[in-house]
Amino acid sequence: MAEKKLFDYQNNENVALFVVVKGAEVRLAKNGKKFIAFTFEDSSGQITAKFWDASETDITSFQAGKVVYLTGKRELYQGKPQIKLFKLRLAQEADHQTATDFLPKAPLSKSDLEQEINQAVFAITNPNWNRIVRWILQRHQTEFFDYPAAKTNHHAFEGGLAFHTVTMLHLAQAICAEYSFIKQPLLYAGIILHDMGKTIELSGAMATTYTLAGNLLGHIVLIDEEIVRACTALKIDPSSEELLLLRHVILAHHGRKEYGSPVEPEILEAEVLHHIDDLDASIMMLQGTLEHTEPGNFSERIFGMDGRHFYRPEMKVIDPKTD
């Protein structure tokens, strides 16, 4: 019988299992004592817990990236699952537990993701866009195929950044087939590069945090800097129209200034990229939440979707692809 994972446990059920510490934030309680706000993770997902009256030894021991054995009880707090901790200890060498084994992973292998990206690069027929995409991809190759696309909201798993990019490319291909006047090479180049700055903004798949550059500048500014750096190395004018178009679709991909875009979309491909990005991120947030929601119930509220909650129907819909 397979060992239970975090989301195999039901509410009010006692929990006992190994997990990895995804996050461990030290905070002050109202009584002035320190506690640790944990996020635990395994391949089934993430759950929070609070470790009250934490000592300095506890704070030093139970850090992000560590494998721990926890016992507790799964509960609901304000509609969200959490663990009420009974006991926590670090995994020992004799337990034979490796932190990377607990990380959720992209549904496609690294080799499949690489093949998909390489095929898309061949479709970027503008020579300068193609050279820039190749230059930046080579520079961030390892991180691009290993990193998540976000810390928590969407594609927050190993390989999530490349998987998010590949899914967006699939959507772009279908849209360009329907609307032939869209500049497909520009859209493809923008999609491949739009989140590449997250290889600098984030620390990696294990215990993901924001780097100093990520906090102070953000991935949109960071990738624009990389494009300018590529232009210098490849002797391309970063202020030429073709480069301004490429930079614009990336700088505008969050859609609105209040959502973090330095500029709002002002060319067709920028608007299309923004909507593809938003659609893919929204679907993944919904999938991740609804798969942990019982049929016939509403999900917990999703922070990345304006705090809305969503209903998971009880009725089953026949999928013609699998029927």
C-alpha positions as CSV (number, residue, x, y, z in Angstrom):
1,M,0.0,0.0,0.0
2,A,1.4,3.4,-1.0
3,E,2.2,5.8,1.8
4,K,-0.2,8.6,2.3
5,K,0.6,12.1,1.1
6,L,-0.5,15.5,2.5
7,F,-3.7,15.7,0.4
8,D,-4.6,12.0,1.0
9,Y,-5.7,13.0,4.5
10,Q,-9.2,14.2,5.2
11,N,-10.3,17.0,7.5
12,N,-10.2,16.0,11.2
13,E,-7.9,13.1,10.4
14,N,-4.6,12.6,12.3
15,V,-1.6,13.1,10.1
16,A,1.8,11.3,10.3
17,L,4.3,11.6,7.4
18,F,7.5,13.0,6.0
19,V,7.3,16.3,4.1
20,V,9.7,19.0,3.0
21,V,9.7,22.5,4.5
22,K,8.7,24.8,1.6
23,G,8.7,27.9,3.8
24,A,9.4,28.8,7.4
25,E,8.6,32.4,8.4
26,V,9.4,33.5,12.0
27,R,6.7,35.8,13.3
28,L,5.7,37.3,16.6
29,A,2.5,36.2,18.3
30,K,0.3,38.7,20.3
31,N,1.9,37.5,23.5
32,G,5.3,38.5,22.2
33,K,6.6,35.0,21.7
34,K,8.0,33.8,18.4
35,F,6.2,31.2,16.2
36,I,7.0,29.6,12.9
37,A,4.5,29.9,10.0
38,F,5.3,26.8,8.0
39,T,4.4,25.7,4.5
40,F,4.9,22.0,4.1
41,E,5.0,20.3,0.7
42,D,5.1,16.9,-1.0
43,S,4.2,15.9,-4.5
44,S,0.5,16.2,-3.7
45,G,0.6,19.9,-2.8
46,Q,1.2,22.4,0.0
47,I,-0.3,22.9,3.4
48,T,0.4,25.5,6.1
49,A,0.9,25.0,9.8
50,K,1.9,27.1,12.8
51,F,4.6,26.1,15.3
52,W,3.8,28.0,18.5
53,D,6.3,29.2,21.1
54,A,9.3,28.3,18.9
55,S,12.7,28.4,20.6
56,E,15.8,29.6,18.9
57,T,16.9,26.0,18.4
58,D,13.6,25.3,16.7
59,I,14.0,28.3,14.4
60,T,17.6,27.2,13.5
61,S,16.6,23.6,13.0
62,F,13.4,23.7,11.0
63,Q,14.4,25.8,8.0
64,A,13.2,25.8,4.4
65,G,14.5,22.9,2.4
66,K,14.7,20.5,5.4
67,V,12.8,17.2,5.4
68,V,10.8,16.7,8.6
69,Y,8.5,14.1,10.1
70,L,5.4,15.6,11.4
71,T,2.4,14.4,13.4
72,G,-0.7,16.4,13.7
73,K,-4.3,16.8,12.6
74,R,-5.6,18.2,9.4
75,E,-8.1,21.0,10.0
76,L,-9.9,23.8,8.2
77,Y,-9.2,27.4,9.1
78,Q,-11.2,30.1,7.3
79,G,-12.0,27.6,4.6
80,K,-8.4,26.6,4.0
81,P,-6.8,23.3,5.0
82,Q,-4.0,23.5,7.6
83,I,-2.1,21.1,10.0
84,K,-2.5,21.4,13.7
85,L,1.0,20.3,14.8
86,F,1.5,17.8,17.6
87,K,5.2,17.0,17.1
88,L,7.9,17.8,14.6
89,R,11.4,16.4,14.1
90,L,14.1,16.5,11.4
91,A,14.6,13.5,9.2
92,Q,17.6,11.4,10.1
93,E,20.1,9.7,7.8
94,A,18.5,6.4,8.7
95,D,15.1,7.6,7.4
96,H,16.5,7.7,3.8
97,Q,14.6,10.8,2.8
98,T,15.8,13.2,0.1
99,A,14.3,16.7,-0.1
100,T,14.0,16.7,-4.0
101,D,11.8,13.6,-3.9
102,F,9.1,15.7,-2.3
103,L,8.9,18.4,-4.9
104,P,5.9,18.4,-7.3
105,K,7.2,18.2,-10.9
106,A,6.0,19.3,-14.3
107,P,3.9,16.7,-16.1
108,L,6.4,16.7,-19.0
109,S,10.0,15.5,-18.8
110,K,12.8,18.0,-19.1
111,S,13.8,16.5,-22.5
112,D,10.2,16.9,-23.8
113,L,10.2,20.5,-22.6
114,E,13.5,21.2,-24.3
115,Q,12.3,19.7,-27.6
116,E,9.2,21.8,-27.6
117,I,11.1,25.0,-26.9
118,N,13.7,24.2,-29.6
119,Q,10.9,23.7,-32.1
120,A,9.4,27.0,-31.2
121,V,12.7,28.8,-31.6
122,F,13.0,27.5,-35.2
123,A,9.6,29.2,-35.9
124,I,11.1,32.6,-34.9
125,T,12.0,33.7,-38.4
126,N,13.1,37.2,-37.6
127,P,16.9,36.8,-37.4
128,N,17.5,39.3,-34.6
129,W,14.7,38.0,-32.4
130,N,15.9,34.5,-33.0
131,R,19.5,35.4,-32.1
132,I,18.4,37.1,-28.9
133,V,16.1,34.3,-27.8
134,R,18.9,31.7,-28.4
135,W,21.5,33.9,-26.5
136,I,19.3,34.3,-23.5
137,L,18.1,30.7,-23.5
138,Q,21.7,29.5,-23.5
139,R,22.6,31.9,-20.7
140,H,19.8,30.6,-18.4
141,Q,19.4,27.1,-19.8
142,T,19.7,25.1,-16.5
143,E,17.5,27.4,-14.4
144,F,14.8,27.8,-17.1
145,F,14.1,24.1,-17.2
146,D,14.4,23.5,-13.5
147,Y,12.7,26.6,-11.9
148,P,9.0,27.1,-11.0
149,A,7.0,29.8,-12.7
150,A,6.0,31.3,-9.3
151,K,6.6,30.9,-5.6
152,T,3.0,29.8,-4.9
153,N,0.3,31.0,-7.3
154,H,0.7,29.0,-10.5
155,H,3.1,26.4,-11.9
156,A,4.8,26.4,-8.5
157,F,6.7,23.2,-9.1
158,E,10.0,22.0,-10.5
159,G,10.0,22.6,-14.3
160,G,7.0,24.9,-14.0
161,L,8.6,27.8,-15.7
162,A,9.3,25.9,-18.9
163,F,6.0,24.0,-18.7
164,H,4.1,27.3,-18.4
165,T,6.0,28.6,-21.5
166,V,5.3,25.5,-23.5
167,T,1.6,25.6,-22.7
168,M,1.5,29.2,-23.8
169,L,3.2,28.3,-27.0
170,H,0.5,25.7,-27.7
171,L,-2.2,28.3,-27.1
172,A,-0.4,30.8,-29.3
173,Q,-0.1,28.3,-32.1
174,A,-3.9,27.7,-32.1
175,I,-4.6,31.4,-32.0
176,C,-2.2,32.2,-34.8
177,A,-3.8,29.5,-36.9
178,E,-7.2,31.2,-36.4
179,Y,-5.9,34.8,-36.9
180,S,-3.2,34.7,-39.6
181,F,-2.4,38.4,-39.3
182,I,-0.8,38.0,-35.9
183,K,3.0,38.1,-36.1
184,Q,3.7,34.6,-34.9
185,P,7.5,35.0,-34.6
186,L,7.1,38.0,-32.4
187,L,4.5,36.3,-30.2
188,Y,6.7,33.2,-29.9
189,A,9.8,35.2,-29.0
190,G,7.8,37.2,-26.4
191,I,6.3,34.0,-24.9
192,I,9.7,32.3,-24.5
193,L,11.3,35.3,-22.9
194,H,8.4,36.8,-21.0
195,D,9.1,35.0,-17.7
196,M,12.8,34.3,-18.2
197,G,13.6,36.9,-15.6
198,K,12.2,34.6,-13.0
199,T,15.5,32.6,-13.3
200,I,17.0,35.7,-11.6
201,E,13.9,36.8,-9.5
202,L,13.5,33.4,-7.8
203,S,15.9,31.2,-5.9
204,G,14.9,27.9,-7.4
205,A,12.5,25.0,-7.0
206,M,13.6,24.0,-3.5
207,A,12.3,26.4,-0.8
208,T,11.5,29.0,-3.3
209,T,12.1,32.6,-2.2
210,Y,12.6,35.9,-3.9
211,T,16.2,37.1,-4.4
212,L,17.3,40.6,-3.6
213,A,17.1,41.5,-7.3
214,G,13.7,39.8,-7.5
215,N,12.4,41.9,-4.6
216,L,13.9,45.2,-5.7
217,L,13.4,45.0,-9.5
218,G,11.1,42.1,-10.5
219,H,11.3,39.7,-13.4
220,I,9.9,42.1,-16.0
221,V,12.7,44.6,-15.5
222,L,15.3,41.8,-15.2
223,I,14.5,40.2,-18.5
224,D,14.4,43.6,-20.3
225,E,17.9,44.1,-18.9
226,E,18.9,40.7,-20.3
227,I,17.6,41.7,-23.8
228,V,19.7,44.8,-23.8
229,R,22.7,42.8,-22.6
230,A,22.1,40.4,-25.5
231,C,21.9,43.3,-27.9
232,T,25.2,44.5,-26.8
233,A,26.8,41.1,-27.1
234,L,25.3,40.5,-30.6
235,K,25.7,44.1,-31.8
236,I,22.0,44.7,-32.3
237,D,20.5,48.1,-31.8
238,P,18.1,47.8,-28.8
239,S,16.2,51.0,-29.9
240,S,15.4,49.7,-33.4
241,E,11.7,49.2,-34.1
242,E,12.0,45.4,-34.2
243,L,13.7,45.4,-30.8
244,L,11.2,47.9,-29.3
245,L,8.4,45.6,-30.4
246,L,10.0,42.6,-28.7
247,R,10.7,44.5,-25.6
248,H,7.2,46.0,-25.5
249,V,5.4,42.6,-25.7
250,I,7.4,41.5,-22.6
251,L,7.2,44.7,-20.6
252,A,3.4,44.8,-21.1
253,H,2.6,41.1,-20.4
254,H,1.0,41.7,-17.0
255,G,-1.6,43.8,-18.9
256,R,-2.0,46.8,-16.5
257,K,0.4,49.0,-14.6
258,E,-1.3,48.2,-11.3
259,Y,-0.5,44.5,-11.9
260,G,3.2,45.2,-12.4
261,S,3.6,46.0,-16.1
262,P,5.8,49.1,-16.7
263,V,3.6,49.8,-19.8
264,E,0.2,48.5,-21.0
265,P,-0.2,46.6,-24.3
266,E,-0.2,48.9,-27.3
267,I,0.4,46.4,-30.1
268,L,-1.7,43.4,-31.0
269,E,0.9,40.8,-30.1
270,A,1.3,42.3,-26.6
271,E,-2.4,42.1,-25.9
272,V,-2.5,38.5,-27.2
273,L,0.5,37.5,-25.1
274,H,-1.0,39.1,-22.0
275,H,-4.3,37.1,-22.4
276,I,-2.6,33.8,-23.1
277,D,-0.4,34.3,-20.0
278,D,-3.4,35.2,-17.8
279,L,-5.5,32.3,-19.2
280,D,-2.8,29.6,-18.6
281,A,-2.0,30.9,-15.1
282,S,-5.7,31.0,-14.2
283,I,-6.4,27.5,-15.4
284,M,-3.4,26.1,-13.5
285,M,-4.5,27.9,-10.3
286,L,-8.0,26.5,-10.7
287,Q,-6.8,23.0,-11.5
288,G,-4.5,23.0,-8.4
289,T,-7.3,24.2,-6.1
290,L,-10.2,22.2,-7.5
291,E,-8.3,18.9,-7.4
292,H,-8.2,19.4,-3.6
293,T,-12.0,20.3,-3.5
294,E,-14.6,17.7,-2.9
295,P,-17.3,17.4,-5.7
296,G,-20.4,19.3,-4.8
297,N,-18.4,21.9,-2.7
298,F,-16.9,25.3,-3.3
299,S,-13.1,25.6,-3.2
300,E,-11.1,27.8,-0.8
301,R,-10.8,31.4,-2.0
302,I,-8.0,31.8,-4.5
303,F,-5.8,34.8,-3.7
304,G,-4.5,35.1,-7.3
305,M,-8.0,35.3,-8.7
306,D,-9.3,38.2,-6.7
307,G,-10.2,36.0,-3.7
308,R,-13.0,34.2,-5.5
309,H,-13.9,30.6,-4.8
310,F,-15.1,28.1,-7.4
311,Y,-17.6,25.3,-7.4
312,R,-16.5,21.7,-8.3
313,P,-19.6,20.1,-9.9
314,E,-20.7,16.6,-8.9
315,M,-21.8,15.7,-12.4
316,K,-19.3,14.0,-14.6
317,V,-18.8,15.2,-18.2
318,I,-17.8,12.6,-20.8
319,D,-14.5,13.4,-22.4
320,P,-14.6,12.3,-26.1
321,K,-10.8,12.0,-26.0
322,T,-10.9,9.3,-23.4
323,D,-14.3,7.8,-23.8
